[in-house]
Amino acid sequence: MKNKQKKFIQLINKYQDEDLSESQKLIIDKWLLSFDEEIKTQIWTQTEKEKLKSKILNEVQTISYRTQKTIPFRKILTVAATIALLLTGSWFFIFNKDTNNQTVELPSRYKNDVPPGGNKAILTLADGATITLDDANKGVIADQGETEVVKLDEGQLSYNISASYTNNAPKSNSPKKEILYNTLATPKGGQYHLILPDGSKVWLNSSSSITYPTLFADNLRSVQVTGEVYFEVTKTTITSQSGQSKRIPFIISANDFEVQVLGTHLNIMAYEDEESFKTTLIEGSIKISKGDESALLEPGQQAIIKPEIDNIQIVENITPENVIAWKNGYFHFDRANTETVLRQLSRWYDVEVVFRHSVPNFKFSGELQKNLNLSQILLILEKSRIAFEIENNKLIVLESED
């Protein structure tokens, strides 16, 4: 029995990752077709759970590999997720990210619903003055030395080198001008898009920041970040006196580690309340360093750093779309525990998470739209038997149901 259960759990996990062979998929499809639609929402007693588990394992033993009618992956995965919960104690879900207009009567405990976050950020200028960007008009909002700070469409900020500087660029032997630094910071429930003076593009997730010069030096581009930031770094070169062209490196500092970039796409997740910091390379090449340790990353690799350890762990075969789902308007969870999921919701909806009882021990996988109200997200998560309440900007986690 244990071998059959182990085999079935492996198939469910592969089904979640869409990593089944055709013959394996036929097994799951046929089995799922044998269950009533009510299985998706049924709440079982312990006796009923045992009976259902027995039926599942018997089906696994007797099912054939003959070709059967199949049904779309997203339509039946809720059923597979429910069974995975029974067998493994983990809850896996896929939410149809193209469907968000269903009208549902909300329970009274969601009467204080919270809307999704949006394009919000505060810009701190070199002299310490601050500009709330969501209140600022489009156009030039500040002059910083030789650059103009321009608010573009909603959620976008750009730095343009002034024409006077371009036409009268300083000679190599001219006195160095003071370097001015700005900081762009998003609050909880905020996100923003920044175009740096060199044309590099930056996206900030909630509770994140980036500090940068308003005009980069000739031989180095350096910024500091907190939270989660996605970069598309431009390849910039300088010509030496001998006529040779040399790339100008781009250095990103985050907490106690550093990433050196020549021109690439990458994501840095360095929230201080997370157990580890993650740097994921999407395109190009980077060198990541912490203390005396360093590593070169190739596309599809992720470097994991734990704050208290001078060690860099490299993970292979990362799916880029999953890592930067936040930038594209989605939450993406890959076997994330309950606390990890709720930390992301806390940042985006600007709510404090309060546990009334012990932390429910579930794992979540799938994608959810970030433009949903908090109640819509919670109604989906409640399928895992966790109950919630929204009160005074607090997300209260109630005792989970058996």
Backbone torsions as a table, in degrees:
resi	resn	phi	psi	omega
1	MET	NA	-41.7	-178.8
2	LYS	-63.5	-38.0	179.2
3	ASN	-64.7	-40.0	179.0
4	LYS	-66.2	-41.3	180.0
5	GLN	-64.1	-43.3	179.4
6	LYS	-61.9	-41.9	-179.9
7	LYS	-63.0	-41.7	-177.5
8	PHE	-69.0	-40.7	178.5
9	ILE	-61.0	-40.0	177.8
10	GLN	-61.4	-40.3	178.6
11	LEU	-65.9	-41.8	178.5
12	ILE	-60.4	-44.4	179.2
13	ASN	-62.4	-41.1	177.8
14	LYS	-66.4	-36.1	178.9
15	TYR	-63.5	-39.3	177.6
16	GLN	-61.0	-39.3	-178.1
17	ASP	-88.8	3.1	-177.0
18	GLU	53.0	44.3	-175.3
19	ASP	-119.1	30.8	-179.2
20	LEU	-91.6	148.7	167.1
21	SER	-73.7	166.1	-178.8
22	GLU	-60.6	-40.3	-178.9
23	SER	-67.6	-38.8	177.9
24	GLN	-66.2	-39.5	-180.0
25	LYS	-63.7	-36.3	178.7
26	LEU	-63.1	-36.0	177.7
27	ILE	-60.3	-51.0	-177.5
28	ILE	-66.6	-43.6	-178.3
29	ASP	-59.8	-45.4	-178.7
30	LYS	-64.9	-41.7	-179.8
31	TRP	-63.3	-43.5	-179.1
32	LEU	-63.4	-35.5	179.8
33	LEU	-65.0	-18.6	-177.3
34	SER	-82.4	-5.2	-177.3
35	PHE	-104.3	149.2	179.3
36	ASP	-73.1	152.4	179.9
37	GLU	-57.7	-28.9	-175.8
38	GLU	-67.1	-13.2	-179.8
39	ILE	-60.4	-24.5	-176.9
40	LYS	-65.4	-34.1	-173.4
41	THR	-119.3	-2.1	-176.6
42	GLN	-64.8	137.0	172.9
43	ILE	-102.3	120.3	-172.4
44	TRP	-100.4	148.3	166.8
45	THR	-76.8	168.3	-179.8
46	GLN	-61.1	-38.5	178.9
47	THR	-63.4	-42.9	179.0
48	GLU	-65.4	-36.2	177.5
49	LYS	-61.1	-44.0	-179.3
50	GLU	-64.2	-40.3	178.7
51	LYS	-64.7	-43.0	-179.9
52	LEU	-65.3	-41.2	178.9
53	LYS	-61.4	-41.3	178.8
54	SER	-61.9	-42.8	179.3
55	LYS	-63.5	-41.7	179.4
56	ILE	-58.3	-50.7	-175.6
57	LEU	-67.1	-34.0	175.1
58	ASN	-65.2	-38.6	178.4
59	GLU	-63.5	-41.2	179.5
60	VAL	-60.7	-37.2	-177.2
61	GLN	-72.3	-36.8	-170.6
62	THR	-101.1	-12.3	-173.2
63	ILE	-66.3	146.8	-177.9
64	SER	-102.0	171.4	179.5
65	TYR	-98.3	9.7	-179.4
66	ARG	-64.7	147.8	-179.0
67	THR	-62.5	130.5	178.9
68	GLN	-129.7	165.2	174.5
69	LYS	-64.1	133.4	178.5
70	THR	-108.1	160.4	179.3
71	ILE	-124.1	152.5	-174.3
72	PRO	-55.6	143.1	-175.3
73	PHE	-54.2	-50.5	-174.2
74	ARG	-68.2	-27.2	-177.0
75	LYS	-74.2	-30.0	-174.9
76	ILE	-108.9	-2.6	-176.2
77	LEU	-67.6	-27.0	177.1
78	THR	-58.4	-38.5	177.8
79	VAL	-64.8	-48.5	179.2
80	ALA	-59.9	-38.2	179.0
81	ALA	-63.0	-41.6	179.8
82	THR	-61.6	-43.2	180.0
83	ILE	-68.0	-37.1	177.1
84	ALA	-60.9	-36.9	177.1
85	LEU	-61.4	-43.9	-178.9
86	LEU	-64.4	-39.9	-173.3
87	LEU	-84.7	-32.1	-170.4
88	THR	-119.1	-11.7	-175.5
89	GLY	79.1	5.4	178.5
90	SER	-112.1	149.7	-179.4
91	TRP	-113.5	117.4	177.5
92	PHE	-111.7	134.1	-179.9
93	PHE	-138.3	152.5	168.5
94	ILE	-125.4	125.3	177.8
95	PHE	-102.6	132.9	179.3
96	ASN	-68.7	102.2	-171.2
97	LYS	-72.2	-4.6	177.9
98	ASP	-98.3	4.8	-178.5
99	THR	-127.0	110.3	-178.2
100	ASN	-142.5	14.4	-175.5
101	ASN	-109.0	15.2	-179.7
102	GLN	-72.0	134.0	179.2
103	THR	-90.4	122.5	-178.3
104	VAL	-130.7	135.6	176.2
105	GLU	-74.2	122.7	-174.4
106	LEU	-83.8	143.1	173.3
107	PRO	-62.9	156.6	-178.1
108	SER	-61.6	-27.2	-179.7
109	ARG	-70.6	-6.6	175.5
110	TYR	-108.1	19.1	-177.1
111	LYS	-64.1	-26.8	177.4
112	ASN	-95.5	52.2	-174.8
113	ASP	-59.8	154.6	-177.6
114	VAL	-120.0	126.7	178.0
115	PRO	-72.4	163.4	178.7
116	PRO	-69.2	163.6	175.8
117	GLY	-70.5	-177.0	-178.2
118	GLY	-162.9	-160.1	-177.2
119	ASN	-80.3	94.2	-178.8
120	LYS	-134.8	136.4	177.4
121	ALA	-165.7	158.4	175.3
122	ILE	-120.6	129.3	178.1
123	LEU	-101.5	124.5	176.0
124	THR	-104.4	120.2	-177.2
125	LEU	-82.7	174.7	-175.2
126	ALA	-61.9	-30.5	-178.7
127	ASP	-89.1	5.2	178.8
128	GLY	93.8	-9.5	177.5
129	ALA	-67.1	148.5	-178.3
130	THR	-120.9	149.0	177.2
131	ILE	-128.1	123.1	174.4
132	THR	-81.9	108.0	-169.0
133	LEU	-68.9	-30.8	-179.3
134	ASP	-68.9	-15.8	176.9
135	ASP	-99.0	-12.9	-174.7
136	ALA	-78.9	148.9	176.4
137	ASN	-79.5	160.6	176.5
138	LYS	-68.3	151.6	179.5
139	GLY	113.3	-168.8	-179.4
140	VAL	-68.9	123.0	-178.4
141	ILE	-111.5	-10.9	178.3
142	ALA	-168.2	153.2	170.3
143	ASP	-110.2	128.4	-179.5
144	GLN	-126.5	91.7	-178.5
145	GLY	64.4	-116.5	-177.1
146	GLU	-95.6	11.5	-178.9
147	THR	-128.2	152.9	174.1
148	GLU	-105.3	135.3	177.1
149	VAL	-95.7	121.7	-172.3
150	VAL	-123.1	127.5	171.9
151	LYS	-88.6	123.5	-179.8
152	LEU	-94.2	-139.6	176.6
153	ASP	-64.0	172.1	-178.2
154	GLU	-50.6	126.1	175.7
155	GLY	83.0	18.7	-179.2
156	GLN	-134.8	136.4	178.3
157	LEU	-131.3	138.7	-176.6
158	SER	-134.7	150.6	176.0
159	TYR	-115.0	120.3	-179.4
160	ASN	-113.5	128.0	176.3
161	ILE	-68.6	129.6	-175.8
162	SER	-66.0	151.3	-178.2
163	ALA	-62.5	-35.9	-179.1
164	SER	-63.0	-36.0	178.8
165	TYR	-72.0	-41.7	-179.5
166	THR	-62.9	-41.0	-177.1
167	ASN	-78.3	-20.9	-178.4
168	ASN	-128.7	51.4	-177.9
169	ALA	-59.2	138.2	-177.9
170	PRO	-65.9	144.2	176.2
171	LYS	-71.9	162.4	-177.1
172	SER	-61.6	-26.3	-178.7
173	ASN	-97.9	9.6	178.7
174	SER	-74.9	152.6	177.4
175	PRO	-59.9	142.6	179.7
176	LYS	-72.1	134.9	177.3
177	LYS	-86.9	154.8	179.3
178	GLU	-62.2	135.7	178.2
179	ILE	-86.0	126.9	179.3
180	LEU	-100.6	140.5	-179.0
181	TYR	-118.7	140.2	173.6
182	ASN	-119.0	157.4	174.4
183	THR	-129.6	127.6	174.0
184	LEU	-107.1	125.0	-176.0
185	ALA	-133.0	134.6	175.5
186	THR	-101.2	139.6	175.9
187	PRO	-83.2	-179.4	166.9
188	LYS	-58.2	136.8	-178.6
189	GLY	80.6	13.6	-179.0
190	GLY	-122.6	160.4	172.1
191	GLN	-153.5	157.6	178.9
192	TYR	-160.1	157.4	-178.9
193	HIS	-119.5	129.8	-175.9
194	LEU	-125.8	137.6	171.8
195	ILE	-111.7	115.0	-176.5
196	LEU	-74.7	166.9	-177.8
197	PRO	-57.7	-26.3	179.8
198	ASP	-88.9	2.3	-179.6
199	GLY	92.9	-6.2	176.6
200	SER	-64.0	143.0	-177.2
201	LYS	-106.9	140.0	-175.6
202	VAL	-135.4	135.6	174.3
203	TRP	-118.9	128.8	179.2
204	LEU	-105.7	130.3	173.0
205	ASN	-81.8	-179.5	180.0
206	SER	-60.9	150.6	176.7
207	SER	51.8	48.1	-177.3
208	SER	-132.2	164.4	178.8
209	SER	-153.4	159.1	173.4
210	ILE	-142.9	132.4	176.2
211	THR	-112.8	133.2	-169.3
212	TYR	-155.5	155.1	175.2
213	PRO	-76.8	148.9	179.3
214	THR	-76.3	-11.8	173.8
215	LEU	-150.7	121.2	-176.5
216	PHE	-73.6	151.3	175.1
217	ALA	-70.0	166.6	-176.5
218	ASP	-69.9	-27.5	-171.6
219	ASN	-116.3	0.8	-177.0
220	LEU	-159.4	138.7	172.3
221	ARG	-119.6	123.1	-173.7
222	SER	-138.4	134.8	178.2
223	VAL	-138.1	162.3	176.4
224	GLN	-125.2	138.0	-177.7
225	VAL	-131.9	157.2	168.7
226	THR	-133.5	162.6	178.2
227	GLY	75.0	-132.9	-179.3
228	GLU	-127.5	128.1	-175.0
229	VAL	-140.1	136.0	175.4
230	TYR	-108.7	134.7	-177.2
231	PHE	-119.3	141.3	162.9
232	GLU	-123.1	96.6	-170.7
233	VAL	-89.2	130.6	178.2
234	THR	-77.0	150.3	174.5
235	LYS	-87.8	114.4	-177.0
236	THR	-118.9	137.1	-178.5
237	THR	-123.7	162.3	174.2
238	ILE	-134.4	143.5	-179.1
239	THR	-98.8	124.7	-178.6
240	SER	-77.7	172.6	179.5
241	GLN	-62.1	-25.6	178.9
242	SER	-82.3	-3.6	178.1
243	GLY	93.0	0.9	179.5
244	GLN	-83.1	143.2	-179.9
245	SER	-95.2	131.9	-178.2
246	LYS	-130.8	134.6	178.3
247	ARG	-72.6	141.9	176.8
248	ILE	-92.8	117.9	-177.6
249	PRO	-67.3	157.6	178.4
250	PHE	-122.0	118.1	-175.2
251	ILE	-109.4	128.0	177.1
252	ILE	-115.1	122.6	176.4
253	SER	-105.7	132.5	179.6
254	ALA	-142.0	117.7	-176.6
255	ASN	52.5	-119.3	-176.8
256	ASP	-110.7	26.7	174.1
257	PHE	-132.7	168.0	-173.6
258	GLU	-138.6	142.4	178.8
259	VAL	-122.6	126.2	177.4
260	GLN	-104.3	127.1	-173.5
261	VAL	-124.3	144.4	172.7
262	LEU	-105.3	-29.2	178.5
263	GLY	166.0	107.5	-168.7
264	THR	-168.6	175.0	172.8
265	HIS	-115.4	129.0	-178.9
266	LEU	-153.9	160.8	178.0
267	ASN	-124.3	132.1	176.9
268	ILE	-117.7	124.1	175.6
269	MET	-116.6	110.2	-174.6
270	ALA	-137.2	46.6	175.0
271	TYR	-69.4	135.1	-176.9
272	GLU	-70.9	-20.1	179.6
273	ASP	-91.1	5.4	174.7
274	GLU	-93.6	156.3	-176.9
275	GLU	-70.4	-26.2	-178.6
276	SER	-148.1	162.0	176.3
277	PHE	-104.2	140.1	-175.4
278	LYS	-127.5	129.0	174.4
279	THR	-117.9	121.1	-175.1
280	THR	-116.8	127.2	179.2
281	LEU	-93.2	123.2	179.7
282	ILE	-94.9	-40.1	-175.7
283	GLU	-155.5	143.5	177.7
284	GLY	93.9	-143.0	179.4
285	SER	-151.7	149.3	178.3
286	ILE	-144.2	159.6	171.9
287	LYS	-119.8	126.9	-179.0
288	ILE	-113.3	137.3	-175.4
289	SER	-134.3	143.3	170.5
290	LYS	-145.6	118.5	-175.7
291	GLY	58.9	-128.0	179.0
292	ASP	-89.2	-3.1	-178.3
293	GLU	-92.0	145.4	175.5
294	SER	-151.8	158.3	179.8
295	ALA	-153.9	146.2	174.5
296	LEU	-98.0	133.3	-179.2
297	LEU	-108.9	143.7	173.3
298	GLU	-108.6	160.5	179.7
299	PRO	-54.8	136.6	-178.8
300	GLY	90.5	0.2	177.4
301	GLN	-104.5	153.9	179.2
302	GLN	-131.8	131.9	176.2
303	ALA	-98.2	128.4	179.6
304	ILE	-113.5	127.4	-178.9
305	ILE	-125.6	130.2	173.9
306	LYS	-97.2	133.9	-172.9
307	PRO	-53.0	-38.1	-172.6
308	GLU	-89.9	0.5	-175.1
309	ILE	-126.0	129.9	175.9
310	ASP	-84.9	69.1	-179.3
311	ASN	-146.2	143.0	-179.8
312	ILE	-117.5	116.1	178.3
313	GLN	-95.9	131.7	-179.3
314	ILE	-106.1	126.8	177.4
315	VAL	-109.8	133.8	-176.8
316	GLU	-94.9	165.0	169.6
317	ASN	55.2	46.3	175.2
318	ILE	-79.1	139.2	176.4
319	THR	-87.5	112.2	-174.7
320	PRO	-58.0	-40.5	-177.3
321	GLU	-59.2	-32.4	-180.0
322	ASN	-71.7	-40.5	-177.2
323	VAL	-66.8	-39.2	-176.7
324	ILE	-103.6	21.9	176.8
325	ALA	-57.5	-35.9	-179.6
326	TRP	-57.6	-38.0	-179.8
327	LYS	-68.5	-29.2	-176.7
328	ASN	-97.5	11.1	172.1
329	GLY	96.7	20.8	-178.5
330	TYR	-135.6	150.9	162.5
331	PHE	-87.0	134.6	173.7
332	HIS	-123.4	127.4	179.4
333	PHE	-121.2	133.9	178.4
334	ASP	-126.2	92.2	-176.8
335	ARG	53.2	40.3	179.7
336	ALA	-78.6	140.2	178.5
337	ASN	-77.5	171.5	-174.2
338	THR	-58.7	-43.3	-178.1
339	GLU	-64.4	-39.1	178.8
340	THR	-62.7	-44.8	179.0
341	VAL	-60.9	-45.6	-175.7
342	LEU	-72.3	-27.2	174.4
343	ARG	-64.6	-40.6	178.4
344	GLN	-65.3	-41.4	178.0
345	LEU	-65.2	-38.4	179.2
346	SER	-60.0	-42.6	-178.9
347	ARG	-68.5	-42.7	-173.1
348	TRP	-77.9	-35.3	-177.8
349	TYR	-99.8	2.0	178.2
350	ASP	53.2	54.7	177.4
351	VAL	-127.0	153.6	174.6
352	GLU	-92.7	130.0	179.5
353	VAL	-90.2	127.7	179.8
354	VAL	-125.3	126.9	177.9
355	PHE	-97.4	119.0	178.3
356	ARG	-76.7	-25.9	-179.6
357	HIS	-135.3	-162.2	179.1
358	SER	-65.9	157.8	-178.6
359	VAL	-71.1	123.5	179.0
360	PRO	-60.6	137.9	-176.3
361	ASN	-96.0	80.4	178.1
362	PHE	-126.2	158.7	171.9
363	LYS	-117.9	139.3	-178.0
364	PHE	-122.2	137.8	174.0
365	SER	-135.6	140.9	176.9
366	GLY	138.8	-171.0	-179.1
367	GLU	-128.2	144.3	177.0
368	LEU	-135.9	143.1	178.7
369	GLN	-69.3	141.3	178.3
370	LYS	-84.3	-10.4	-178.3
371	ASN	-91.4	13.1	177.2
372	LEU	-88.5	152.0	169.5
373	ASN	-64.8	156.2	-178.3
374	LEU	-58.1	-38.9	-178.6
375	SER	-60.2	-36.2	-179.7
376	GLN	-66.3	-37.7	176.2
377	ILE	-65.5	-45.1	-175.3
378	LEU	-66.4	-36.0	178.4
379	LEU	-61.1	-33.4	177.1
380	ILE	-73.0	-45.2	-179.4
381	LEU	-65.4	-26.6	-179.4
382	GLU	-66.6	-14.5	175.3
383	LYS	-63.7	-16.5	178.1
384	SER	-84.7	4.6	179.9
385	ARG	80.3	13.1	171.9
386	ILE	-91.7	139.4	177.5
387	ALA	-110.6	146.8	-177.1
388	PHE	-131.4	164.7	172.7
389	GLU	-146.4	141.6	176.5
390	ILE	-109.4	124.7	-177.7
391	GLU	-151.7	118.7	175.8
392	ASN	52.2	53.2	-179.9
393	ASN	57.8	27.6	173.0
394	LYS	-118.7	135.4	173.1
395	LEU	-99.0	107.5	-175.1
396	ILE	-97.1	124.9	179.4
397	VAL	-95.1	113.7	-178.3
398	LEU	-85.7	176.6	179.8
399	GLU	-64.7	131.8	-180.0
400	SER	-71.4	149.6	179.7
401	GLU	-81.4	151.6	177.5
402	ASP	-79.7	NA	NA
